Amino acid sequence: MKTTTYLIVLLALSLSLTQCGDKSSGKTYKADVIVYGGTSAAVTTAVQVTRMGRSVIIVSPDIHLGGMTSSGLGFTDTGNKEVIGGLAREFYQLVYDHYQKPESWTWQKRSEYGNRGQGNPAIDGEKRTQWIFEPHVAEEAFETMIRQNNITVLRDEWLDRENRVVMKKGKIVSMRTLSGKLFRGKIFIDATYEGDLMSSAGVTYHVGREANSVYNETWNGVQKGAYHHGHWFKDNIDPYRVPGDPSSGLLPRISSEDPGENGTGDKKVQAYCYRLCLTQHPENRVPITKPVGYDSTQYELLVRVADTRWDEFFGKYDPIPNLKTDVNNHGPFSYDNIGMNYDYPEASYERRKEIIAEHQLYQKGLLYFMATDLRLPEWVRETMNSWGYSRDEFADNGYWPYNIYVREARRMVGEYVMTENDVLVKRPVPHPVGMGSYTMDSHNVQRYVTPEGYVQNEGDIGVRAPKPYQIDLGSIIPKRDECSNLLVPVAVSSSHIAFGSIRMEPVFMILGQSAGTVASMALGKRKNIHDLTYEEIRERLLTDGQILDY
């Protein structure tokens, strides 16, 4: 008995000392593949690596896995669902399985929900997939994939960007996180929206919009007058604090800069927002309250919009199960915080926190403004007051989504650059590793004053792909002479406008699986990722359910 007690105490002391050592000097973790990121692509990459018999560790700056898929983007932008296969389809099948359980319908009956999706049914009983879902259901599905494949995940671990990563002969040897942990791997995957690991490894990337002349495109660069989605000012609205008096200064959130000539490039990125999960169910509704730092003057432009039209603002409350909604931007002045994110892609963590906080205040303040400001129509205030945060979503984060919608940040310049010519099927893609189909979609980039003296938005583009298109292997691989053991399935090599279609969450899952496949095959054959033949990659992708032709 004494011996047993002694051993237990000794073991506890040993563990304590080990933990203390981890905190003071850091600990080294090793795996065949190190995946950095907490996105949906990070999960599918790791699952594929595991299924191909290789060790993998996910190093996630996020505590909650899934990126935007589990952070409010429940009304999925899928495009043509027939080209979504492999692990991506497995995810949507897990969602389907969840909603087949009667106990999953907490706040409404299954029969009451209907079957509305993005141009297709939300629920496909024949193929056992469901494309529309609640945020916590998506997170549970990702955690199921992690658990079933016994994948190691270290959460709240942030890449040490100041000290970069250790490189040797064009390969990443190791990366360190801010907590002091060191990660060594044979192949690394950057599965972040921002492309932080890619950047720290010295890989070439681009931020902003290229000029049309760079890749022989039509819809890149500045696009004044390209009103594709309706998120523009359809009435002549005065931009000045005192109407008609430029000397009084511009209203908040209107730029005084010249927007540039059509087709020219810039360093600006499309607007971000949070995809809120609101509800009207009284038992699940958390009231909208006044946020700390609220400033009603930030929404003066909205009052002027209200004097002309209001119907379109409430047109984007898309229904998800259990009487909730996935809230997105809609109209000329809405949830998109236009022009306030330009420095986010390359900003420090501290600066990103400031940008995120400003976006939260803007969006929370906008909700409160619509619910309370007497200058808005009464029906607008009544409608807004009928909504509230969902009590059973993001409960550990004040009912607020975990991730801001980083629609675009850095984009790698890799072995192959996807452009609108690929999305519009104007040229053949030599080595497809996945497919996309969604419209080339860019949200507004800037809000400016026209030569006539009125406020206007610019950058909102929506150009439909004529049919599903192929995505090239080279778009997830850096140039050979820059890094030979890194794959990038999210911040892919693409022009701004092509990324507007590629950037959909199902596509990120698809490309994550393909990245995991390439990494595992390279390890198995003891080759660099650039030296694999496309034929052998293609064969394995098809075996594992990826769809490469349509």
Buried (B, 14 or more C-beta within 10 A) or exposed (E): EEEEEEEEEEEEEEEEEEEEEEEEEBBEBEBBBBBBBBBBBBBBBBBBBBBBEBBBBBBBBBEBBBBBBBBBBBBBBBBBBBBBBBBBBBBBBBBBBBBEEEEBBEBBEBEEBEEBBBEBBBBBEEEBBBBBBBBBBBBBBBBBBBEEBEBBBBEEBBBBBEEBBBBEEBBBBBBBBBBEBBBBBBBBBBBBBBBBBBBBBBBBBBBBBBBBEBBEBBBBBBBBEBBBBEBBBEEEBBBBBEEEEBEEEBBEBBBEEEBBEEBBBBEBBBBBBBBBBBBBBEEBBBEBEBBEEBEBEBBBBBBBBBEEEBEBBBEBBBBBBBBBBBBBBBBBBBBBBBBBBBBBBBBEEEEBEEBBEBBBBBBBBBBBBBBBBEBBEEEBBEBBEEBBBBBBBBEEEEBBBBBBBBBBBBBBBBBBBBBBBBBBBEEEBEBBBBBBBBBBBBBBBBBBBBEEEBBBBBBBBBBBBEEBBBBBBBBBBBBBEBBBBBBBBBBBBBBBBBBBBBBBBBBBBBBBBBBBBBBBBBBEEEEBBBEBEBEEBBEBBBEBEBBBEE
